[in-house]
């Protein structure tokens, strides 16, 4: 799985809802998009960017198909006019769900059950 995270600083932070709407129009353009979340700056919470996309793709081929899709390219052109800065990080990661195990609740990983003290 490939995690694809992109962050944008906008010329006008008030454009963040429209920016999010445009991004969300891309969330199902190709098979292999496993996760998709767009967040925008919230009052009273720390932020150094206005918009973030946190997504996951089944593999590099799915990410490449997304990045080369005509709809993604058209949306990217619109977003490009609205942003002053863009940062991206793509990296391989575990399969979906593996990072969501609550170890405080799931002791199945332990070789023996905890005993009484």
N, C-alpha and C positions, 0 to 999 in steps of 0.2 A: 504494500500500500504506500502511496505517496501523499504526504501532507503538503498542501499548497496554501501558504499564508501570504496575504497581500495587505499592506497598509497604505492609506492615502492621506495626505494633507490636502485640503481643498482651498481654492481661492476664496470661497465664501462658505464657511461652515453651515450656513443656513440651507445649503444645497444638499446636505447629507441625506435627508429622506428620499429625494429624487435619485441620488446616486445609488442608494440601497435598492430602490425599485428597479433601476436599470440592471444592477448586478443580479438581483433575484430572478430576472428574466432569463438568465443563463443557467440556472441550476439544474435543468434537465435536458440540455441540448445534445448530450451524447450519453450513451451507456457507460457505466463505470464510475459515475460520480456517486460516491458512497456517503459523503457528509457535506453539508453546505450550511454555513451560518454567516450572516452579515450583521455586524454590530456597528452602531454609531455612537459617537461621543455622548455621554450622559452627564447632565449637571451634577455637581458634587461628587463625581467619581474621577479619579486620576486618569488622564489621557494625554498623550503627546501627538496623537493623530486623530483625524476626524472620522474615518471609516476603516473597518478591518473586515477581511474575508478570511474565514477559517474553513478550509474544505479538505476533502480527502478523495483520492482517486484510486481505483483498483490497482493500477500499475502505471508505468511511464507511458505506455501506449494510449491509455485513456486520457491522461493529462495532455499529451500531444494532440490527440483528436479534439479535445476541448479548446486548446489554445489556437488551433488552426481552423476551427469551425467558423463559417461566415457570420453567424449571429454574434458570436463572441468578438470577432474582429470589428463588427459594426458598433457594438456596445462599447468596446474599448476606445474607439475613435471619439464617441460622445463623452466618455469619462475623461479622456485625455484633455479635453478642453476645460473640464471642471477642476482639475487637480493641479496643484503646484509641485507636489512631490509624491513619489511612489517607492515603496520598499517591498521586496518579495523574498520569501524563503521557501524553497521546496526541499523536502528531505524524506527519505524512506523511514517507515515506522511499522509498528506491529499491526496485525489485522484488527479490524474494528472490534471494539468491545474488550479487548485484552487490557487496555489501559484503564478501563472503568471498574475494575474489581476493587471492592471495598475490603481491604485486608483486615480491617477491624471486625467485619461481619463474616468473612469467609476464611475459615482456618483450614480449608481443604488442602492448602499448600504445605501445611505443617506435617512433619513426619509422625508426630504423635499429638494427641489432643492435650491441651493444657490440663495439668492436674491441680489438685488442691494445694495450697501453700501451707 
